[in-house]
Amino acid sequence: MKDRIMLDPAICNGRPVVKGTRITVQTVMEFLAAGDSVDDVLEEYPSLTREDVLACMEWASRLMANHYHIAALA
C-alpha cells in the first residue's frame, strides 16, 4: 500500500491519492460504494491498475480500524 497511496499537501489538498495520479482514495471508494465493480473503476480510470484499487480498499479499511472517541463540543 505504501508504494501506491501517497499524501502530499500540494496534491488534492493533502488527501490520499493513488501515487502518480490525482485520483483520490475517496473517489475510488465512492465508486465501489455506489455498486460499481473494480472492473468498472478500471474502465473509468484506465491509468489505475487493479492493485491500485485494492490499495485504496486497504487504505480505507485500515483507516476504519482506528479508535474514535465522540466528544461533546460546547
Secondary structure, 3 states (H helix, E strand, C coil): CCCCEECCCCCHHHCCEECCCCCEHHHHHHHHHCCCCHHHHHHHCCCCCHHHHHHHHHHHHHHHCCCCCCCCCC
